[in-house]
């Protein structure tokens, strides 16, 4: 006789354990409430087990959609949300999920409508307020963003104290800037191209801060925020508005950062005014540059990084010869661009498009899908990781990996895999890896936020 429990029995046991001891309840609670608590703790597999044991109603379908969303299976998530709304148009969790999908495709008006409906139906759900605040931030409506963030804080979401602290810091920054809009720039038509230099598998451009400079900054599509080195902040004599945690690759994936106000920054010939910036504490990157410039600053423009010609251009039509260009459907979360890639023609994952990554890397979970785990003999290596988080972590070597889109591919005799759980949890989606310099270096890479596409041209 097998000693393994059937999935439904395991789900029932998990539910009993969580309701009686794991979450501190004196008696079993509503299974859907338990699923919600599990998802807040990123316990996705446990939540999935419980849902499998429940009859499908609108709430169960909506939560199944949420789990597929977290796994970056967006079409499956969309199908579950649609089925939930067909059963009950007032399923708040489904409106929330649809809103997040719309935000990922930069369909902001529709996203705000869906997220507002979720808030209307369940005004005490803190995560709905947070998503709606993000949508208003993308739209540039700071007053509405602040209103939703204040509502989030008032709900006291003690299940995520780090996120609460970040929200409070954002409100401090909004208060400091007052009615002044942040990150304003005037882009001439046509805008002059910006010359970049390439070295150490990174790209660099000159930046002026006020009338001081020029300073060398790494140009990074994989940074959601522009950051300055502590050395440069000291030279400029700036004091922080507040401090918060910022996230990146390496170490624990997070680091304490001050937030500063830059009145004027010139990137190439483009002046950016009233820009909040963070602190870069990584000593290695601090030796290479004075900071990291995030292309998310120009998030409503078509930004083209032309590696072969070493220039950045704005709003220039992509190659008219379609045989030389590929339009890859993109997803945009937290000011970052993601593309779906296949690994060895089989497993598909979501990869961060990162011009600030010296090499493409995999997550541990993507490596496991290719048969390499921490238990694989000879796979583990000790590796220092440069990035906002700094530090080091357990890395795995994965042999013979091919990353491919529909038309493009790059093969690697060996790839490194690192633990990306922290970043995945922060973003709320499973990140399977980072596509960096070694994949991008032969392309003109155009990031089209409005049409949610990445165009690769040769």
Kinemage of the C-alpha trace (Angstrom):
@kinemage 1
@onewidth
@group {chain A} dominant
@subgroup {mainchain}
@vectorlist {calphas} color= white
{ca unk a 1} P 0.000 0.000 0.000
{ca unk a 2} L 1.282 3.449 -0.857
{ca unk a 3} L 2.099 5.717 2.071
{ca unk a 4} L 1.477 8.863 0.027
{ca unk a 5} L -1.637 10.899 0.705
{ca unk a 6} L -3.914 11.768 -2.213
{ca unk a 7} L -3.851 15.469 -3.173
{ca unk a 8} L -7.311 16.110 -1.681
{ca unk a 9} L -6.318 14.458 1.594
{ca unk a 10} L -3.121 16.504 1.682
{ca unk a 11} L -5.163 19.636 1.040
{ca unk a 12} L -7.549 18.824 3.867
{ca unk a 13} L -4.628 18.120 6.196
{ca unk a 14} L -2.917 21.376 5.179
{ca unk a 15} L -6.116 23.307 5.780
{ca unk a 16} L -6.553 21.760 9.244
{ca unk a 17} L -2.938 22.431 10.226
{ca unk a 18} L -3.001 26.017 9.012
{ca unk a 19} L -6.296 26.828 10.631
{ca unk a 20} L -5.415 25.260 13.960
{ca unk a 21} L -1.744 26.070 14.470
{ca unk a 22} L 0.132 27.541 11.488
{ca unk a 23} L -1.786 30.792 11.310
{ca unk a 24} L -2.773 30.914 14.954
{ca unk a 25} L -6.507 30.291 14.621
{ca unk a 26} L -8.401 28.552 17.430
{ca unk a 27} L -10.743 26.832 14.975
{ca unk a 28} L -10.894 26.156 11.238
{ca unk a 29} L -11.686 29.224 9.164
{ca unk a 30} L -13.266 29.621 5.754
{ca unk a 31} L -10.989 27.820 3.251
{ca unk a 32} L -10.972 30.874 0.957
{ca unk a 33} L -9.721 33.017 3.856
{ca unk a 34} L -6.955 30.477 4.421
{ca unk a 35} L -6.035 30.612 0.713
{ca unk a 36} L -5.904 34.403 0.898
{ca unk a 37} L -3.604 34.242 3.941
{ca unk a 38} L -1.363 31.706 2.223
{ca unk a 39} L -1.026 33.871 -0.873
{ca unk a 40} L -0.132 36.879 1.260
{ca unk a 41} L 2.695 34.723 2.617
{ca unk a 42} L 3.627 33.554 -0.920
{ca unk a 43} L 2.780 29.964 0.010
{ca unk a 44} L 1.517 29.285 -3.508
{ca unk a 45} L 1.760 25.506 -3.588
{ca unk a 46} L -0.106 25.119 -0.286
{ca unk a 47} L -2.840 27.456 -1.508
{ca unk a 48} L -3.097 25.474 -4.737
{ca unk a 49} L -3.591 22.231 -2.816
{ca unk a 50} L -6.498 23.679 -0.865
{ca unk a 51} L -8.163 25.106 -3.970
{ca unk a 52} L -7.919 21.731 -5.693
{ca unk a 53} L -10.030 20.238 -2.909
{ca unk a 54} L -12.813 22.837 -3.243
{ca unk a 55} L -15.796 22.927 -5.577
{ca unk a 56} L -15.324 25.549 -8.276
{ca unk a 57} L -17.215 28.766 -7.625
{ca unk a 58} L -16.331 32.320 -8.606
{ca unk a 59} L -13.976 32.864 -5.657
{ca unk a 60} L -12.154 29.564 -6.194
{ca unk a 61} L -11.722 30.333 -9.903
{ca unk a 62} L -10.454 33.842 -9.143
{ca unk a 63} L -7.874 32.510 -6.694
{ca unk a 64} L -6.790 29.864 -9.207
{ca unk a 65} L -6.264 32.754 -11.596
{ca unk a 66} L -4.170 34.502 -8.958
{ca unk a 67} L -1.947 31.438 -8.590
{ca unk a 68} L -1.418 31.207 -12.363
{ca unk a 69} L -0.643 34.938 -12.421
{ca unk a 70} L 2.017 34.437 -9.738
{ca unk a 71} L 3.487 31.632 -11.856
{ca unk a 72} L 3.586 34.042 -14.846
{ca unk a 73} L 1.081 31.861 -16.719
{ca unk a 74} L -0.866 34.906 -17.802
{ca unk a 75} L -3.187 33.394 -20.385
{ca unk a 76} L -4.246 30.674 -17.943
{ca unk a 77} L -4.823 33.387 -15.328
{ca unk a 78} L -6.953 35.385 -17.755
{ca unk a 79} L -9.098 32.326 -18.475
{ca unk a 80} L -9.757 31.701 -14.783
{ca unk a 81} L -10.618 35.363 -14.146
{ca unk a 82} L -13.039 35.362 -17.097
{ca unk a 83} L -14.777 32.219 -15.859
{ca unk a 84} L -15.094 33.722 -12.377
{ca unk a 85} L -16.675 36.906 -13.724
{ca unk a 86} L -19.034 34.880 -15.914
{ca unk a 87} L -20.294 33.158 -12.768
{ca unk a 88} L -20.421 36.343 -10.695
{ca unk a 89} L -19.625 39.781 -12.173
{ca unk a 90} L -19.021 41.078 -8.629
{ca unk a 91} L -16.050 38.848 -7.851
{ca unk a 92} L -13.592 41.409 -6.511
{ca unk a 93} L -10.542 39.133 -6.730
{ca unk a 94} L -11.200 38.542 -10.436
{ca unk a 95} L -11.478 42.291 -11.142
{ca unk a 96} L -8.204 42.722 -9.248
{ca unk a 97} L -6.545 40.036 -11.381
{ca unk a 98} L -7.837 41.452 -14.652
{ca unk a 99} L -6.571 44.873 -13.584
{ca unk a 100} L -3.076 43.512 -12.979
{ca unk a 101} L -3.054 41.814 -16.388
{ca unk a 102} L -4.105 45.075 -18.021
{ca unk a 103} L -1.379 46.963 -16.159
{ca unk a 104} L 1.166 44.428 -17.412
{ca unk a 105} L 0.146 45.382 -20.946
{ca unk a 106} L 0.180 49.125 -20.119
{ca unk a 107} L -3.581 49.419 -20.760
{ca unk a 108} L -3.836 51.889 -17.935
{ca unk a 109} L -7.345 53.310 -18.388
{ca unk a 110} L -8.857 49.832 -18.461
{ca unk a 111} L -6.639 48.715 -15.568
{ca unk a 112} L -7.798 51.599 -13.398
{ca unk a 113} L -11.425 50.723 -14.161
{ca unk a 114} L -10.933 47.077 -13.137
{ca unk a 115} L -8.924 47.856 -10.021
{ca unk a 116} L -11.373 50.578 -8.989
{ca unk a 117} L -14.177 48.018 -9.267
{ca unk a 118} L -12.238 45.631 -7.020
{ca unk a 119} L -11.752 48.419 -4.446
{ca unk a 120} L -15.427 49.346 -4.657
{ca unk a 121} L -16.481 45.743 -3.993
{ca unk a 122} L -13.958 45.107 -1.206
{ca unk a 123} L -12.705 48.464 0.141
{ca unk a 124} L -10.889 46.802 3.047
{ca unk a 125} L -8.613 44.676 0.828
{ca unk a 126} L -5.261 46.438 1.188
{ca unk a 127} L -3.585 44.803 -1.822
{ca unk a 128} L -6.277 46.175 -4.136
{ca unk a 129} L -5.482 49.689 -2.925
{ca unk a 130} L -1.786 49.134 -3.548
{ca unk a 131} L -2.327 47.959 -7.131
{ca unk a 132} L -4.665 50.870 -7.855
{ca unk a 133} L -2.067 53.294 -6.478
{ca unk a 134} L 0.507 51.822 -8.873
{ca unk a 135} L -1.865 52.297 -11.814
{ca unk a 136} L -2.459 55.947 -10.908
{ca unk a 137} L 1.314 56.432 -10.556
{ca unk a 138} L 1.812 55.166 -14.117
{ca unk a 139} L -0.838 57.644 -15.246
{ca unk a 140} L 0.995 60.453 -13.472
{ca unk a 141} L -1.882 61.277 -11.101
{ca unk a 142} L 0.040 61.714 -7.850
{ca unk a 143} L -3.025 62.894 -5.894
{ca unk a 144} L -4.949 59.684 -6.651
{ca unk a 145} L -1.833 57.612 -6.029
{ca unk a 146} L -1.419 59.211 -2.604
{ca unk a 147} L -5.113 58.749 -1.772
{ca unk a 148} L -4.901 55.011 -2.385
{ca unk a 149} L -1.602 54.693 -0.523
{ca unk a 150} L -3.069 56.516 2.469
{ca unk a 151} L -6.014 54.120 2.416
{ca unk a 152} L -3.546 51.206 2.287
{ca unk a 153} L -1.693 52.501 5.368
{ca unk a 154} L -4.979 53.110 7.223
{ca unk a 155} L -5.890 49.449 6.738
{ca unk a 156} L -2.719 48.497 8.673
{ca unk a 157} L -1.570 45.554 6.523
{ca unk a 158} L 0.621 44.038 9.245
{ca unk a 159} L 1.178 40.894 7.164
{ca unk a 160} L 3.786 42.803 5.113
{ca unk a 161} L 5.588 45.310 7.312
{ca unk a 162} L 8.381 45.885 4.788
{ca unk a 163} L 5.868 46.863 2.093
{ca unk a 164} L 4.064 49.095 4.583
{ca unk a 165} L 7.336 50.820 5.341
{ca unk a 166} L 7.981 51.351 1.635
{ca unk a 167} L 4.523 52.858 1.145
{ca unk a 168} L 5.073 55.242 4.047
{ca unk a 169} L 8.372 56.300 2.467
{ca unk a 170} L 6.641 56.948 -0.889
{ca unk a 171} L 4.094 59.144 0.902
{ca unk a 172} L 6.954 61.076 2.512
{ca unk a 173} L 8.505 61.640 -0.915
{ca unk a 174} L 5.163 62.752 -2.381
{ca unk a 175} L 4.763 65.131 0.550
{ca unk a 176} L 8.235 66.581 0.015
{ca unk a 177} L 7.630 67.256 -3.687
{ca unk a 178} L 4.165 68.662 -2.997
{ca unk a 179} L 2.223 69.677 -6.105
{ca unk a 180} L 5.358 69.481 -8.284
{ca unk a 181} L 5.189 66.555 -10.689
{ca unk a 182} L 8.132 64.160 -10.440
{ca unk a 183} L 10.354 63.053 -13.299
{ca unk a 184} L 9.184 65.641 -15.835
{ca unk a 185} L 11.111 65.900 -19.102
{ca unk a 186} L 10.673 67.586 -22.487
{ca unk a 187} L 11.599 65.341 -25.400
{ca unk a 188} L 12.172 67.293 -28.626
{ca unk a 189} L 10.928 65.879 -31.930
{ca unk a 190} L 13.080 64.458 -33.307
{ca unk a 191} L 15.225 63.888 -30.220
{ca unk a 192} L 18.971 63.748 -30.677
{ca unk a 193} L 20.544 60.334 -30.288
{ca unk a 194} L 22.632 59.767 -27.166
{ca unk a 195} L 26.092 58.269 -27.531
{ca unk a 196} L 26.860 55.317 -25.283
{ca unk a 197} L 30.094 53.525 -24.563
{ca unk a 198} L 30.420 49.813 -23.942
{ca unk a 199} L 32.776 48.053 -21.583
{ca unk a 200} L 32.790 45.080 -19.234
{ca unk a 201} L 29.510 43.971 -20.847
{ca unk a 202} L 27.769 47.150 -19.672
{ca unk a 203} L 26.661 50.335 -21.418
{ca unk a 204} L 27.482 53.812 -20.123
{ca unk a 205} L 26.295 57.349 -20.843
{ca unk a 206} L 27.209 60.795 -19.538
{ca unk a 207} L 24.879 62.511 -17.083
{ca unk a 208} L 24.924 66.090 -15.763
{ca unk a 209} L 23.448 66.845 -12.339
{ca unk a 210} L 22.478 70.490 -12.419
{ca unk a 211} L 25.594 72.232 -13.692
{ca unk a 212} L 27.946 69.592 -12.278
{ca unk a 213} L 29.485 66.746 -14.246
{ca unk a 214} L 29.584 65.011 -16.569
{ca unk a 215} L 29.306 61.790 -14.592
{ca unk a 216} L 29.389 58.258 -15.975
{ca unk a 217} L 26.194 56.259 -15.391
{ca unk a 218} L 25.341 52.684 -16.316
{ca unk a 219} L 22.221 52.688 -18.523
{ca unk a 220} L 19.936 50.052 -17.102
{ca unk a 221} L 16.594 48.747 -18.340
{ca unk a 222} L 16.626 46.394 -15.343
{ca unk a 223} L 16.468 49.161 -12.747
{ca unk a 224} L 13.082 50.515 -11.717
{ca unk a 225} L 14.691 53.650 -10.273
{ca unk a 226} L 17.746 55.818 -10.948
{ca unk a 227} L 20.359 55.512 -8.198
{ca unk a 228} L 23.498 57.487 -7.322
{ca unk a 229} L 26.608 56.173 -5.607
{ca unk a 230} L 27.158 57.308 -2.044
{ca unk a 231} L 30.362 58.976 -3.230
{ca unk a 232} L 28.495 61.139 -5.759
{ca unk a 233} L 25.781 62.048 -3.267
{ca unk a 234} L 28.531 63.167 -0.898
{ca unk a 235} L 30.138 65.310 -3.607
{ca unk a 236} L 26.784 66.924 -4.368
{ca unk a 237} L 26.108 67.574 -0.674
{ca unk a 238} L 22.571 66.135 -0.774
{ca unk a 239} L 20.529 65.045 2.238
{ca unk a 240} L 17.847 62.346 2.051
{ca unk a 241} L 14.112 62.956 2.161
{ca unk a 242} L 13.558 59.547 3.751
{ca unk a 243} L 14.906 56.015 3.625
{ca unk a 244} L 13.460 52.723 2.473
{ca unk a 245} L 14.400 49.282 1.220
{ca unk a 246} L 15.182 48.902 -2.458
{ca unk a 247} L 15.441 45.575 -4.222
{ca unk a 248} L 17.922 44.111 -6.672
{ca unk a 249} L 19.915 41.047 -7.592
{ca unk a 250} L 22.512 39.744 -5.157
{ca unk a 251} L 22.869 39.087 -1.444
{ca unk a 252} L 19.536 39.148 0.316
{ca unk a 253} L 18.045 40.979 -2.663
{ca unk a 254} L 17.448 44.165 -0.679
{ca unk a 255} L 19.377 47.035 0.842
{ca unk a 256} L 18.638 50.138 2.869
{ca unk a 257} L 18.590 53.255 0.687
{ca unk a 258} L 18.086 56.939 1.197
{ca unk a 259} L 15.754 58.723 -1.230
{ca unk a 260} L 17.008 62.069 -2.536
{ca unk a 261} L 15.559 64.886 -4.616
{ca unk a 262} L 17.404 65.914 -7.781
{ca unk a 263} L 16.137 69.222 -9.161
{ca unk a 264} L 17.699 68.809 -12.596
{ca unk a 265} L 19.451 65.925 -14.350
{ca unk a 266} L 20.516 65.953 -17.990
{ca unk a 267} L 20.753 62.648 -19.849
{ca unk a 268} L 22.306 63.354 -23.218
{ca unk a 269} L 20.438 66.457 -24.327
{ca unk a 270} L 17.295 65.680 -22.307
{ca unk a 271} L 16.676 67.476 -19.021
{ca unk a 272} L 14.768 65.559 -16.350
{ca unk a 273} L 13.396 67.699 -13.521
{ca unk a 274} L 12.328 66.878 -9.972
{ca unk a 275} L 13.580 63.307 -9.963
{ca unk a 276} L 13.646 61.137 -6.813
{ca unk a 277} L 16.721 58.886 -6.759
{ca unk a 278} L 18.035 56.154 -4.494
{ca unk a 279} L 21.474 55.172 -3.224
{ca unk a 280} L 23.821 52.629 -4.776
{ca unk a 281} L 25.956 51.017 -2.060
{ca unk a 282} L 27.591 48.198 -4.044
{ca unk a 283} L 31.354 48.896 -3.904
{ca unk a 284} L 32.142 47.079 -7.177
{ca unk a 285} L 29.655 49.036 -9.256
{ca unk a 286} L 30.732 52.171 -7.438
{ca unk a 287} L 34.203 51.673 -8.931
{ca unk a 288} L 32.754 51.418 -12.439
{ca unk a 289} L 30.287 54.315 -12.502
{ca unk a 290} L 28.772 57.206 -10.586
{ca unk a 291} L 25.293 55.692 -10.663
{ca unk a 292} L 22.706 53.761 -12.597
{ca unk a 293} L 20.291 55.563 -14.904
{ca unk a 294} L 16.944 53.814 -15.239
{ca unk a 295} L 15.354 53.973 -18.683
{ca unk a 296} L 12.013 53.691 -16.862
{ca unk a 297} L 12.314 57.485 -16.529
{ca unk a 298} L 11.148 57.577 -20.176
{ca unk a 299} L 8.471 54.946 -19.657
{ca unk a 300} L 5.976 56.395 -22.125
{ca unk a 301} L 8.443 56.683 -25.004
{ca unk a 302} L 9.819 54.200 -27.523
{ca unk a 303} L 13.374 53.771 -26.250
{ca unk a 304} L 15.865 52.074 -28.602
{ca unk a 305} L 19.266 50.913 -27.358
{ca unk a 306} L 21.362 50.208 -30.424
{ca unk a 307} L 24.278 48.034 -29.367
{ca unk a 308} L 26.023 47.779 -32.782
{ca unk a 309} L 25.908 51.566 -33.356
{ca unk a 310} L 26.418 52.498 -29.644
{ca unk a 311} L 23.534 54.965 -29.447
{ca unk a 312} L 20.194 55.423 -27.706
{ca unk a 313} L 17.307 56.871 -29.715
{ca unk a 314} L 13.757 57.883 -28.882
{ca unk a 315} L 10.570 57.375 -30.883
{ca unk a 316} L 12.391 56.300 -34.038
{ca unk a 317} L 10.558 53.806 -36.249
{ca unk a 318} L 11.944 50.312 -36.038
{ca unk a 319} L 13.509 48.711 -39.109
{ca unk a 320} L 10.938 48.783 -41.925
{ca unk a 321} L 12.251 45.417 -43.176
{ca unk a 322} L 10.215 43.019 -41.022
{ca unk a 323} L 12.584 40.190 -41.918
{ca unk a 324} L 15.237 41.953 -39.829
{ca unk a 325} L 12.987 42.739 -36.850
{ca unk a 326} L 11.062 40.668 -34.367
{ca unk a 327} L 8.291 42.025 -32.168
{ca unk a 328} L 8.294 40.133 -28.901
{ca unk a 329} L 5.159 40.543 -26.750
{ca unk a 330} L 6.322 42.107 -23.502
{ca unk a 331} L 4.983 42.486 -19.984
{ca unk a 332} L 5.657 45.527 -17.840
{ca unk a 333} L 5.627 45.384 -14.053
{ca unk a 334} L 7.131 47.829 -11.541
{ca unk a 335} L 8.687 49.931 -14.332
{ca unk a 336} L 10.519 46.876 -15.657
{ca unk a 337} L 10.248 45.095 -19.019
{ca unk a 338} L 9.867 41.316 -19.217
{ca unk a 339} L 9.861 38.974 -22.200
{ca unk a 340} L 8.823 35.312 -22.464
{ca unk a 341} L 11.680 33.046 -23.530
{ca unk a 342} L 11.940 29.331 -24.163
{ca unk a 343} L 14.722 27.279 -22.635
{ca unk a 344} L 16.031 24.495 -24.867
{ca unk a 345} L 12.859 24.756 -26.953
{ca unk a 346} L 10.640 23.417 -24.199
{ca unk a 347} L 10.263 25.191 -20.845
{ca unk a 348} L 8.967 28.778 -21.117
{ca unk a 349} L 9.700 31.431 -18.513
{ca unk a 350} L 9.480 35.176 -17.990
{ca unk a 351} L 12.825 37.002 -18.207
{ca unk a 352} L 13.757 40.493 -17.104
{ca unk a 353} L 15.218 42.549 -19.974
{ca unk a 354} L 18.312 44.004 -18.336
{ca unk a 355} L 20.964 46.090 -20.078
{ca unk a 356} L 22.645 46.362 -16.676
{ca unk a 357} L 23.310 42.615 -16.516
{ca unk a 358} L 26.752 41.582 -17.735
{ca unk a 359} L 25.446 38.114 -18.543
{ca unk a 360} L 22.142 36.292 -18.855
{ca unk a 361} L 21.246 34.133 -15.858
{ca unk a 362} L 18.592 31.639 -14.807
{ca unk a 363} L 16.629 31.243 -11.617
{ca unk a 364} L 17.046 28.115 -9.520
{ca unk a 365} L 13.529 27.076 -10.508
{ca unk a 366} L 14.323 27.411 -14.220
{ca unk a 367} L 17.483 25.384 -13.673
{ca unk a 368} L 15.426 22.702 -11.937
{ca unk a 369} L 13.141 22.548 -14.972
{ca unk a 370} L 16.280 21.718 -16.977
{ca unk a 371} L 17.291 19.033 -14.498
{ca unk a 372} L 19.873 20.928 -12.396
{ca unk a 373} L 19.310 21.411 -8.648
{ca unk a 374} L 21.408 22.004 -5.545
{ca unk a 375} L 21.736 18.217 -5.271
{ca unk a 376} L 23.217 17.868 -8.756
{ca unk a 377} L 26.867 16.765 -8.326
{ca unk a 378} L 29.327 19.515 -9.219
{ca unk a 379} L 26.635 22.103 -10.011
{ca unk a 380} L 27.121 24.410 -7.012
{ca unk a 381} L 29.652 27.245 -7.132
{ca unk a 382} L 30.424 30.181 -4.856
{ca unk a 383} L 29.822 33.397 -6.753
{ca unk a 384} L 29.871 37.075 -5.841
{ca unk a 385} L 26.888 38.914 -7.286
{ca unk a 386} L 27.201 42.555 -8.257
{ca unk a 387} L 23.994 44.509 -8.043
{ca unk a 388} L 21.897 46.717 -5.829
{ca unk a 389} L 21.695 43.935 -3.244
{ca unk a 390} L 25.429 43.194 -3.388
{ca unk a 391} L 26.770 40.212 -1.524
{ca unk a 392} L 26.927 36.639 -2.726
{ca unk a 393} L 24.709 33.615 -3.014
{ca unk a 394} L 24.572 29.968 -3.977
{ca unk a 395} L 24.922 29.678 -7.736
{ca unk a 396} L 24.468 26.644 -9.940
{ca unk a 397} L 26.066 25.929 -13.300
{ca unk a 398} L 23.690 24.719 -16.012
{ca unk a 399} L 25.255 23.268 -19.183
{ca unk a 400} L 24.031 23.627 -22.765
{ca unk a 401} L 21.227 26.195 -22.546
{ca unk a 402} L 19.499 27.845 -25.507
{ca unk a 403} L 17.316 30.903 -24.937
{ca unk a 404} L 14.907 31.613 -27.772
{ca unk a 405} L 12.024 33.780 -28.910
{ca unk a 406} L 9.959 32.890 -31.966
{ca unk a 407} L 12.680 34.084 -34.365
{ca unk a 408} L 15.813 34.698 -32.318
{ca unk a 409} L 17.989 32.532 -30.138
{ca unk a 410} L 21.302 32.401 -28.326
{ca unk a 411} L 23.088 29.270 -27.152
{ca unk a 412} L 25.318 29.123 -24.085
{ca unk a 413} L 27.720 26.277 -23.272
{ca unk a 414} L 27.158 27.134 -19.610
{ca unk a 415} L 24.777 29.413 -17.703
{ca unk a 416} L 24.668 30.464 -14.079
{ca unk a 417} L 21.492 30.046 -12.029
{ca unk a 418} L 20.795 31.929 -8.794
{ca unk a 419} L 17.996 32.054 -6.244
{ca unk a 420} L 15.513 34.655 -7.510
{ca unk a 421} L 12.715 33.923 -5.033
{ca unk a 422} L 13.111 37.279 -3.274
{ca unk a 423} L 12.690 39.270 -6.484
{ca unk a 424} L 9.817 37.057 -7.654
{ca unk a 425} L 7.983 37.551 -4.364
{ca unk a 426} L 8.553 41.298 -4.444
{ca unk a 427} L 7.183 41.596 -7.984
{ca unk a 428} L 4.380 39.070 -7.419
{ca unk a 429} L 5.359 37.043 -10.505
{ca unk a 430} L 7.724 34.142 -11.095
{ca unk a 431} L 10.905 35.497 -12.725
{ca unk a 432} L 12.749 32.695 -14.536
{ca unk a 433} L 15.873 34.672 -15.284
{ca unk a 434} L 17.525 37.753 -16.689
{ca unk a 435} L 18.405 38.327 -20.320
{ca unk a 436} L 21.543 40.445 -20.425
{ca unk a 437} L 24.440 41.641 -22.532
{ca unk a 438} L 25.438 38.316 -24.064
{ca unk a 439} L 21.964 37.908 -25.589
{ca unk a 440} L 21.336 41.576 -26.451
{ca unk a 441} L 24.720 42.749 -27.773
{ca unk a 442} L 24.018 42.060 -31.462
{ca unk a 443} L 20.644 43.844 -31.522
{ca unk a 444} L 19.031 47.194 -31.611
{ca unk a 445} L 16.703 46.675 -28.631
{ca unk a 446} L 13.574 48.845 -28.684
{ca unk a 447} L 11.286 48.957 -25.658
{ca unk a 448} L 7.795 50.102 -26.574
{ca unk a 449} L 5.915 50.666 -23.318
{ca unk a 450} L 2.676 51.887 -24.889
{ca unk a 451} L 2.324 48.833 -27.146
{ca unk a 452} L 3.836 46.436 -24.590
{ca unk a 453} L 6.454 45.132 -27.011
{ca unk a 454} L 10.178 44.608 -27.231
{ca unk a 455} L 11.531 44.859 -30.788
{ca unk a 456} L 14.775 43.085 -31.635
{ca unk a 457} L 16.352 44.382 -34.843
{ca unk a 458} L 19.559 43.450 -36.636
